[in-house]
């Protein structure tokens, strides 16, 4: 059994059951977790989650060279960051790529496990800056998330990954409100609002 300090799926699912199935009348629900208190509230047809934000540091590519090869192969990397609080490695691929490149990437879980055995990395975030196009829905950034070290080959929509992504892309784009899309097979649309107290609100 794996115990996670923060799990967006569990928080969202618990809030949905309490709000929609059990008809909880409270405007906000508070969950006590290993990462502290997490709040959830209803906003029309969405549930808004109040999560912490986690900063990242620039990562030396030579220290994770084998892991980078396993994750993205020959795809050009723009930047690599690491979040020590969450043990997540953020790989930003080149801004010249289209969304389809990220969506079509084949990431082998066994290759990731073989490339990282020391315990420094427990999750891989691959992310891409969004491009503005007319007459289509636009996003500030895209991502995919892999965590075979936790038994998750690829997570469809990951709240914990966006506690890192929100911090990173807010600094990169100079924005406190971000629209994101996680490009898994199922896919997930997220709105992220950063607050001044070092936390963010996510709605899905």
C-alpha positions as CSV (number, residue, x, y, z in Angstrom):
1,X,0.0,0.0,0.0
2,X,1.3,3.4,-1.0
3,X,0.3,6.5,1.1
4,X,0.6,9.8,-0.8
5,X,0.9,13.1,0.9
6,X,-1.3,14.7,-1.7
7,X,-3.7,13.1,-4.2
8,X,-6.0,15.2,-6.3
9,X,-8.1,12.2,-7.5
10,X,-8.9,11.2,-3.9
11,X,-9.7,14.7,-2.8
12,X,-11.9,15.4,-5.8
13,X,-13.7,12.1,-5.6
14,X,-14.3,12.5,-1.9
15,X,-15.7,16.0,-2.4
16,X,-17.9,14.9,-5.3
17,X,-19.4,12.0,-3.2
18,X,-20.0,14.3,-0.2
19,X,-21.5,17.1,-2.3
20,X,-23.5,15.2,-4.9
21,X,-24.3,11.8,-3.4
22,X,-24.6,12.6,0.3
23,X,-25.9,16.1,-0.3
24,X,-23.5,17.8,2.2
25,X,-24.8,21.3,2.7
26,X,-21.5,22.9,3.7
27,X,-20.2,25.5,1.2
28,X,-16.6,24.2,1.8
29,X,-15.2,20.9,2.8
30,X,-11.9,20.6,4.6
31,X,-9.8,17.4,4.4
32,X,-6.9,16.7,6.8
33,X,-4.1,15.1,4.8
34,X,-0.4,14.4,5.0
35,X,0.2,17.6,3.1
36,X,-2.0,19.7,5.5
37,X,-5.6,20.8,5.2
38,X,-7.1,20.8,1.7
39,X,-10.3,22.6,1.0
40,X,-12.9,21.8,-1.7
41,X,-15.9,23.9,-2.6
42,X,-18.6,23.9,-5.3
43,X,-18.6,26.5,-8.1
44,X,-21.6,25.8,-10.4
45,X,-20.9,22.5,-12.0
46,X,-17.2,22.4,-11.0
47,X,-15.5,21.5,-7.8
48,X,-12.7,23.9,-6.8
49,X,-9.7,22.5,-4.9
50,X,-7.4,24.6,-2.7
51,X,-3.9,23.1,-2.9
52,X,-0.4,24.2,-2.0
53,X,2.2,25.4,-4.5
54,X,5.6,23.8,-4.9
55,X,8.6,25.6,-6.3
56,X,11.2,24.1,-8.6
57,X,14.9,24.4,-9.1
58,X,16.9,24.2,-12.4
59,X,18.1,20.7,-12.8
60,X,21.5,19.7,-14.2
61,X,20.7,17.5,-17.2
62,X,23.9,15.4,-16.7
63,X,22.6,14.2,-13.3
64,X,19.5,12.7,-14.9
65,X,20.7,11.9,-18.4
66,X,19.5,8.3,-18.5
67,X,16.1,9.3,-17.2
68,X,15.7,12.1,-19.8
69,X,16.5,9.6,-22.5
70,X,13.9,7.2,-21.2
71,X,11.3,9.9,-20.9
72,X,11.6,11.9,-24.1
73,X,14.1,10.1,-26.3
74,X,15.5,12.4,-29.0
75,X,12.9,15.1,-28.5
76,X,14.4,18.5,-27.9
77,X,14.3,19.7,-24.4
78,X,13.9,23.4,-23.6
79,X,14.3,23.3,-19.8
80,X,14.5,20.9,-16.9
81,X,13.4,21.7,-13.3
82,X,13.1,19.6,-10.2
83,X,10.7,19.9,-7.3
84,X,12.4,18.6,-4.1
85,X,9.2,18.8,-2.0
86,X,7.3,16.4,-4.4
87,X,10.3,14.6,-6.0
88,X,8.9,15.4,-9.4
89,X,11.1,16.1,-12.4
90,X,9.6,18.7,-14.8
91,X,10.8,18.4,-18.4
92,X,9.7,21.2,-20.7
93,X,10.0,20.2,-24.3
94,X,10.9,22.8,-27.0
95,X,8.4,25.6,-27.6
96,X,8.6,24.9,-31.4
97,X,6.6,21.7,-30.9
98,X,2.9,21.4,-31.4
99,X,0.5,19.8,-28.9
100,X,0.4,16.6,-31.1
101,X,4.0,15.9,-30.4
102,X,3.4,15.7,-26.7
103,X,0.2,13.6,-27.2
104,X,1.9,11.1,-29.5
105,X,5.0,10.5,-27.2
106,X,5.4,6.8,-26.2
107,X,6.9,6.6,-22.7
108,X,7.9,3.2,-21.4
109,X,7.3,2.7,-17.6
110,X,9.9,0.0,-17.3
111,X,12.6,2.2,-19.0
112,X,11.8,4.9,-16.4
113,X,12.2,2.5,-13.5
114,X,15.5,1.2,-14.9
115,X,16.9,4.7,-15.4
116,X,16.0,6.0,-11.8
117,X,16.6,3.7,-8.9
118,X,18.1,6.0,-6.2
119,X,14.8,7.5,-5.1
120,X,15.4,11.1,-6.1
121,X,12.6,11.1,-8.7
122,X,9.1,9.7,-8.1
123,X,7.2,11.4,-10.9
124,X,7.9,12.7,-14.4
125,X,6.1,15.8,-15.7
126,X,6.5,16.5,-19.5
127,X,5.1,19.9,-20.4
128,X,4.8,22.2,-23.4
129,X,3.9,25.9,-23.7
130,X,0.6,26.6,-25.3
131,X,0.2,28.3,-28.7
132,X,-2.5,30.8,-29.5
133,X,-4.7,29.8,-32.4
134,X,-7.9,31.5,-33.6
135,X,-11.2,29.7,-33.5
136,X,-10.0,27.0,-31.1
137,X,-9.8,26.6,-27.4
138,X,-6.5,27.8,-26.2
139,X,-4.4,26.7,-23.2
140,X,-1.4,28.3,-21.4
141,X,0.3,24.9,-21.2
142,X,-0.1,21.2,-21.8
143,X,1.3,18.3,-19.8
144,X,1.5,14.5,-19.2
145,X,2.4,12.8,-16.0
146,X,4.1,9.4,-15.3
147,X,4.8,7.8,-12.0
148,X,5.7,4.1,-12.3
149,X,7.6,4.4,-9.0
150,X,4.1,4.8,-7.4
151,X,2.5,2.1,-9.6
152,X,1.0,4.7,-12.0
153,X,2.3,4.2,-15.6
154,X,0.5,7.4,-16.7
155,X,-2.0,9.4,-14.7
156,X,-4.9,10.8,-16.7
157,X,-5.3,14.1,-14.7
158,X,-3.0,14.9,-11.8
159,X,-3.7,17.5,-9.2
160,X,-0.4,17.0,-7.5
161,X,1.5,17.6,-10.7
162,X,-0.2,20.9,-11.2
163,X,0.9,22.1,-7.8
164,X,4.3,22.1,-9.5
165,X,3.2,23.1,-13.0
166,X,1.1,26.1,-11.6
167,X,4.2,27.5,-9.8
168,X,6.5,27.0,-12.8
169,X,4.2,28.3,-15.6
170,X,3.1,31.3,-13.5
171,X,6.7,32.4,-13.3
172,X,7.4,31.7,-17.0
173,X,4.3,33.5,-18.3
174,X,3.9,36.2,-15.6
175,X,0.3,35.1,-15.0
176,X,-1.7,34.2,-11.9
177,X,-4.6,32.6,-13.8
178,X,-3.7,29.7,-16.0
179,X,-5.7,27.4,-18.3
180,X,-4.2,23.9,-18.6
181,X,-4.8,20.7,-20.4
182,X,-3.4,17.3,-19.5
183,X,-2.9,15.3,-22.7
184,X,-3.5,11.8,-21.5
185,X,-5.8,9.5,-23.5
186,X,-8.7,10.6,-21.3
187,X,-7.6,14.2,-21.1
188,X,-8.4,16.8,-18.5
189,X,-9.1,20.5,-18.5
190,X,-7.9,22.5,-15.5
191,X,-8.2,26.2,-14.4
192,X,-5.5,27.3,-11.9
193,X,-5.7,30.5,-9.9
194,X,-2.6,31.4,-7.8
195,X,-3.0,33.2,-4.6
196,X,-0.7,35.5,-2.7
197,X,-0.4,33.0,0.2
198,X,1.5,30.4,-1.7
199,X,-1.5,28.2,-2.6
200,X,-3.6,27.8,-5.7
201,X,-7.2,27.0,-6.6
202,X,-7.8,24.3,-9.2
203,X,-11.1,23.6,-10.8
204,X,-11.8,20.6,-13.1
